[in-house]
Amino acid sequence: MAEKNNEEQSKIDNSKQEKLKEKVASQNMEDEVKQTEPAQLREQLSNKNSDYVYRLQKELEAQGSMSEEDAVKHVDGLLSDLVIAQRHGQPASTFYGMSPKLKAADMLKPKVKTAADIPFWQYATDSALLYVALFVGLFGVIALFTPNSKNNSQMGILTLVIVGAGMGIFMTKYNDWVLPAGGKNKKIPWSKLILGMCAIVLILIVLIFLLSIPALHAINPVLPGFADIIIAAVTYGARWLFRRHYQIIGSVFNPASRNK
């Protein structure tokens, strides 16, 4: 009985090893194909796939009004996947599930930008501009309704800009911590999150204290309310242009999902 069990276990182990070898061999083959030059990949295509590629290039030229050279470059990026699928018994029409005409139309469609495509620095800049506009605008409104604003506890313009920008960058990072992107990042422990928040608050307090030193009043003046409001409006306008240029999706107050 024990010998029979050992024999069955040995067969199972051998089967697992064979599957593992096949998986490794398949992965090595795919890696080799991906490193092969497009000209060599074209030679490996079956007649059916060669015809598909030829018709796809012609459709790209017709639908995209592109030169033959550009159409070839567009198709070169597909060749490795086509060869791999071909080796698994899938012709191009089955692999893509569409005719060359429809595949060309799909390739020519403009890519829809997602939040995952937007780098951190762009989100951080957007958030910093927004917070600066809010901080400077709020203190500008307060100054308008506060007599002798230059003699009260209003913050200097440099302080408002630095605090606003710092808060914007921190809140962007906070969103990344709490809403990690696509599995690349993991949610950090609450203890580290709290420590990070405390560190940011401490840094901001130190900056506010340093900028309030009388010797720095020349570069950090308390501006009249209307001046703050103008700066806030200009900053918000700069943010609008920045968002439009980089096609920013979502905001620090309404973060878009960055999962792919």
C-alpha positions as a Python dict, from the first residue, in 0.01 Angstrom:
ca = {
    (1, 'M'): (0, 0, 0),
    (2, 'A'): (281, 236, 94),
    (3, 'E'): (466, 154, -228),
    (4, 'K'): (152, 234, -431),
    (5, 'N'): (112, 570, -252),
    (6, 'N'): (479, 651, -313),
    (7, 'E'): (440, 564, -680),
    (8, 'E'): (134, 787, -716),
    (9, 'Q'): (310, 1072, -535),
    (10, 'S'): (611, 1028, -764),
    (11, 'K'): (384, 1054, -1070),
    (12, 'I'): (226, 1371, -931),
    (13, 'D'): (568, 1524, -864),
    (14, 'N'): (689, 1434, -1213),
    (15, 'S'): (376, 1584, -1363),
    (16, 'K'): (432, 1907, -1171),
    (17, 'Q'): (794, 1921, -1282),
    (18, 'E'): (695, 1868, -1645),
    (19, 'K'): (438, 2147, -1625),
    (20, 'L'): (695, 2375, -1465),
    (21, 'K'): (947, 2296, -1738),
    (22, 'E'): (687, 2367, -2005),
    (23, 'K'): (600, 2697, -1838),
    (24, 'V'): (966, 2800, -1818),
    (25, 'A'): (1028, 2695, -2179),
    (26, 'S'): (722, 2891, -2293),
    (27, 'Q'): (836, 3201, -2101),
    (28, 'N'): (1187, 3175, -2246),
    (29, 'M'): (1040, 3145, -2594),
    (30, 'E'): (826, 3455, -2543),
    (31, 'D'): (1122, 3652, -2408),
    (32, 'E'): (1329, 3548, -2709),
    (33, 'V'): (1054, 3653, -2950),
    (34, 'K'): (1016, 3994, -2783),
    (35, 'Q'): (1388, 4060, -2833),
    (36, 'T'): (1381, 3963, -3201),
    (37, 'E'): (1401, 4232, -3470),
    (38, 'P'): (1075, 4311, -3657),
    (39, 'A'): (1226, 4205, -3992),
    (40, 'Q'): (1300, 3857, -3853),
    (41, 'L'): (956, 3833, -3693),
    (42, 'R'): (792, 3907, -4028),
    (43, 'E'): (976, 3608, -4176),
    (44, 'Q'): (828, 3386, -3904),
    (45, 'L'): (468, 3481, -3981),
    (46, 'S'): (245, 3225, -4148),
    (47, 'N'): (96, 3307, -4488),
    (48, 'K'): (-236, 3383, -4322),
    (49, 'N'): (-79, 3620, -4069),
    (50, 'S'): (139, 3783, -4334),
    (51, 'D'): (-173, 3861, -4532),
    (52, 'Y'): (-340, 4000, -4218),
    (53, 'V'): (-39, 4225, -4148),
    (54, 'Y'): (-27, 4345, -4509),
    (55, 'R'): (-397, 4437, -4511),
    (56, 'L'): (-364, 4600, -4167),
    (57, 'Q'): (-84, 4824, -4295),
    (58, 'K'): (-292, 4924, -4596),
    (59, 'E'): (-589, 5009, -4371),
    (60, 'L'): (-365, 5221, -4148),
    (61, 'E'): (-244, 5410, -4453),
    (62, 'A'): (-599, 5463, -4577),
    (63, 'Q'): (-775, 5540, -4247),
    (64, 'G'): (-490, 5724, -4080),
    (65, 'S'): (-362, 5908, -4384),
    (66, 'M'): (-12, 5792, -4296),
    (67, 'S'): (284, 5695, -4510),
    (68, 'E'): (378, 5333, -4574),
    (69, 'E'): (681, 5375, -4347),
    (70, 'D'): (467, 5498, -4055),
    (71, 'A'): (217, 5215, -4107),
    (72, 'V'): (499, 4961, -4096),
    (73, 'K'): (629, 5113, -3769),
    (74, 'H'): (280, 5092, -3617),
    (75, 'V'): (252, 4725, -3707),
    (76, 'D'): (607, 4640, -3594),
    (77, 'G'): (495, 4683, -3234),
    (78, 'L'): (238, 4404, -3279),
    (79, 'L'): (463, 4144, -3440),
    (80, 'S'): (602, 3981, -3125),
    (81, 'D'): (252, 3920, -2985),
    (82, 'L'): (138, 3786, -3323),
    (83, 'V'): (427, 3539, -3345),
    (84, 'I'): (370, 3419, -2987),
    (85, 'A'): (-3, 3373, -3053),
    (86, 'Q'): (79, 3196, -3379),
    (87, 'R'): (298, 2945, -3195),
    (88, 'H'): (3, 2877, -2967),
    (89, 'G'): (-215, 2807, -3268),
    (90, 'Q'): (-393, 3142, -3282),
    (91, 'P'): (-399, 3332, -3611),
    (92, 'A'): (-411, 3712, -3600),
    (93, 'S'): (-783, 3728, -3679),
    (94, 'T'): (-860, 3503, -3381),
    (95, 'F'): (-606, 3669, -3151),
    (96, 'Y'): (-748, 4017, -3209),
    (97, 'G'): (-1105, 3903, -3275),
    (98, 'M'): (-1145, 4158, -3554),
    (99, 'S'): (-1068, 4213, -3919),
    (100, 'P'): (-769, 4424, -4033),
    (101, 'K'): (-1007, 4710, -4107),
    (102, 'L'): (-1152, 4711, -3755),
    (103, 'K'): (-809, 4655, -3597),
    (104, 'A'): (-674, 4959, -3782),
    (105, 'A'): (-967, 5170, -3661),
    (106, 'D'): (-902, 5048, -3305),
    (107, 'M'): (-531, 5138, -3330),
    (108, 'L'): (-611, 5483, -3461),
    (109, 'K'): (-856, 5567, -3183),
    (110, 'P'): (-712, 5829, -2948),
    (111, 'K'): (-600, 5678, -2621),
    (112, 'V'): (-824, 5765, -2328),
    (113, 'K'): (-605, 5906, -2055),
    (114, 'T'): (-662, 5760, -1707),
    (115, 'A'): (-552, 5876, -1365),
    (116, 'A'): (-291, 5598, -1359),
    (117, 'D'): (-117, 5764, -1656),
    (118, 'I'): (-63, 6090, -1466),
    (119, 'P'): (268, 6112, -1272),
    (120, 'F'): (279, 6223, -910),
    (121, 'W'): (454, 6554, -983),
    (122, 'Q'): (168, 6670, -1204),
    (123, 'Y'): (-93, 6589, -938),
    (124, 'A'): (125, 6752, -672),
    (125, 'T'): (169, 7069, -880),
    (126, 'D'): (-205, 7086, -947),
    (127, 'S'): (-281, 7045, -577),
    (128, 'A'): (-16, 7299, -473),
    (129, 'L'): (-159, 7561, -709),
    (130, 'L'): (-511, 7493, -581),
    (131, 'Y'): (-414, 7525, -215),
    (132, 'V'): (-212, 7840, -280),
    (133, 'A'): (-512, 7997, -455),
    (134, 'L'): (-742, 7897, -167),
    (135, 'F'): (-506, 8011, 110),
    (136, 'V'): (-413, 8344, -49),
    (137, 'G'): (-772, 8411, -159),
    (138, 'L'): (-914, 8332, 188),
    (139, 'F'): (-668, 8559, 366),
    (140, 'G'): (-730, 8825, 103),
    (141, 'V'): (-1104, 8818, 177),
    (142, 'I'): (-1035, 8831, 552),
    (143, 'A'): (-801, 9128, 501),
    (144, 'L'): (-1070, 9316, 309),
    (145, 'F'): (-1303, 9296, 607),
    (146, 'T'): (-1036, 9354, 870),
    (147, 'P'): (-932, 9715, 943),
    (148, 'N'): (-560, 9792, 944),
    (149, 'S'): (-479, 9447, 807),
    (150, 'K'): (-107, 9523, 797),
    (151, 'N'): (-106, 9558, 1173),
    (152, 'N'): (-301, 9241, 1252),
    (153, 'S'): (-197, 8878, 1255),
    (154, 'Q'): (-227, 8830, 878),
    (155, 'M'): (43, 8609, 727),
    (156, 'G'): (292, 8739, 472),
    (157, 'I'): (247, 8643, 108),
    (158, 'L'): (554, 8415, 105),
    (159, 'T'): (423, 8230, 411),
    (160, 'L'): (83, 8178, 248),
    (161, 'V'): (241, 8049, -73),
    (162, 'I'): (476, 7806, 105),
    (163, 'V'): (210, 7679, 345),
    (164, 'G'): (-43, 7640, 63),
    (165, 'A'): (200, 7460, -167),
    (166, 'G'): (320, 7237, 117),
    (167, 'M'): (-35, 7140, 211),
    (168, 'G'): (-120, 7067, -153),
    (169, 'I'): (181, 6837, -198),
    (170, 'F'): (119, 6665, 134),
    (171, 'M'): (-251, 6600, 62),
    (172, 'T'): (-158, 6454, -277),
    (173, 'K'): (86, 6217, -108),
    (174, 'Y'): (-178, 6139, 154),
    (175, 'N'): (-419, 6032, -122),
    (176, 'D'): (-149, 5807, -266),
    (177, 'W'): (-98, 5649, 75),
    (178, 'V'): (-467, 5593, 140),
    (179, 'L'): (-566, 5513, -221),
    (180, 'P'): (-259, 5331, -364),
    (181, 'A'): (-228, 5300, -741),
    (182, 'G'): (-295, 4967, -905),
    (183, 'G'): (-108, 4747, -655),
    (184, 'K'): (230, 4910, -715),
    (185, 'N'): (196, 5076, -377),
    (186, 'K'): (51, 4932, -62),
    (187, 'K'): (-144, 5120, 200),
    (188, 'I'): (96, 5228, 471),
    (189, 'P'): (23, 5148, 837),
    (190, 'W'): (-182, 5407, 1026),
    (191, 'S'): (108, 5460, 1268),
    (192, 'K'): (337, 5573, 983),
    (193, 'L'): (56, 5782, 835),
    (194, 'I'): (5, 5967, 1164),
    (195, 'L'): (381, 6018, 1206),
    (196, 'G'): (402, 6155, 853),
    (197, 'M'): (118, 6399, 919),
    (198, 'C'): (278, 6514, 1244),
    (199, 'A'): (611, 6566, 1066),
    (200, 'I'): (448, 6778, 796),
    (201, 'V'): (262, 6989, 1053),
    (202, 'L'): (585, 7040, 1248),
    (203, 'I'): (773, 7146, 933),
    (204, 'L'): (498, 7395, 844),
    (205, 'I'): (501, 7542, 1196),
    (206, 'V'): (879, 7586, 1178),
    (207, 'L'): (853, 7753, 837),
    (208, 'I'): (580, 7990, 957),
    (209, 'F'): (791, 8083, 1260),
    (210, 'L'): (1104, 8144, 1051),
    (211, 'L'): (918, 8353, 794),
    (212, 'S'): (765, 8567, 1069),
    (213, 'I'): (1109, 8694, 1173),
    (214, 'P'): (1113, 9076, 1131),
    (215, 'A'): (1430, 9060, 922),
    (216, 'L'): (1236, 8870, 652),
    (217, 'H'): (945, 9114, 630),
    (218, 'A'): (1099, 9270, 319),
    (219, 'I'): (1056, 8944, 122),
    (220, 'N'): (746, 8831, 309),
    (221, 'P'): (518, 9138, 326),
    (222, 'V'): (156, 9135, 437),
    (223, 'L'): (-26, 9250, 124),
    (224, 'P'): (-357, 9434, 104),
    (225, 'G'): (-663, 9215, 63),
    (226, 'F'): (-724, 9307, -300),
    (227, 'A'): (-363, 9219, -388),
    (228, 'D'): (-402, 8873, -228),
    (229, 'I'): (-724, 8815, -421),
    (230, 'I'): (-556, 8911, -750),
    (231, 'I'): (-267, 8670, -679),
    (232, 'A'): (-517, 8397, -590),
    (233, 'A'): (-706, 8452, -917),
    (234, 'V'): (-384, 8444, -1121),
    (235, 'T'): (-274, 8125, -942),
    (236, 'Y'): (-609, 7959, -1008),
    (237, 'G'): (-585, 8060, -1373),
    (238, 'A'): (-236, 7909, -1393),
    (239, 'R'): (-377, 7589, -1243),
    (240, 'W'): (-656, 7581, -1503),
    (241, 'L'): (-399, 7611, -1783),
    (242, 'F'): (-177, 7346, -1620),
    (243, 'R'): (-467, 7101, -1591),
    (244, 'R'): (-571, 7162, -1949),
    (245, 'H'): (-218, 7119, -2084),
    (246, 'Y'): (-151, 6792, -1898),
    (247, 'Q'): (-513, 6668, -1907),
    (248, 'I'): (-530, 6622, -1531),
    (249, 'I'): (-813, 6395, -1415),
    (250, 'G'): (-963, 6438, -1068),
    (251, 'S'): (-824, 6663, -796),
    (252, 'V'): (-690, 6652, -444),
    (253, 'F'): (-1047, 6689, -311),
    (254, 'N'): (-1189, 6435, -554),
    (255, 'P'): (-907, 6192, -633),
    (256, 'A'): (-962, 5976, -941),
    (257, 'S'): (-897, 5605, -916),
    (258, 'R'): (-540, 5534, -1016),
    (259, 'N'): (-590, 5158, -1047),
    (260, 'K'): (-501, 5009, -1383),
}
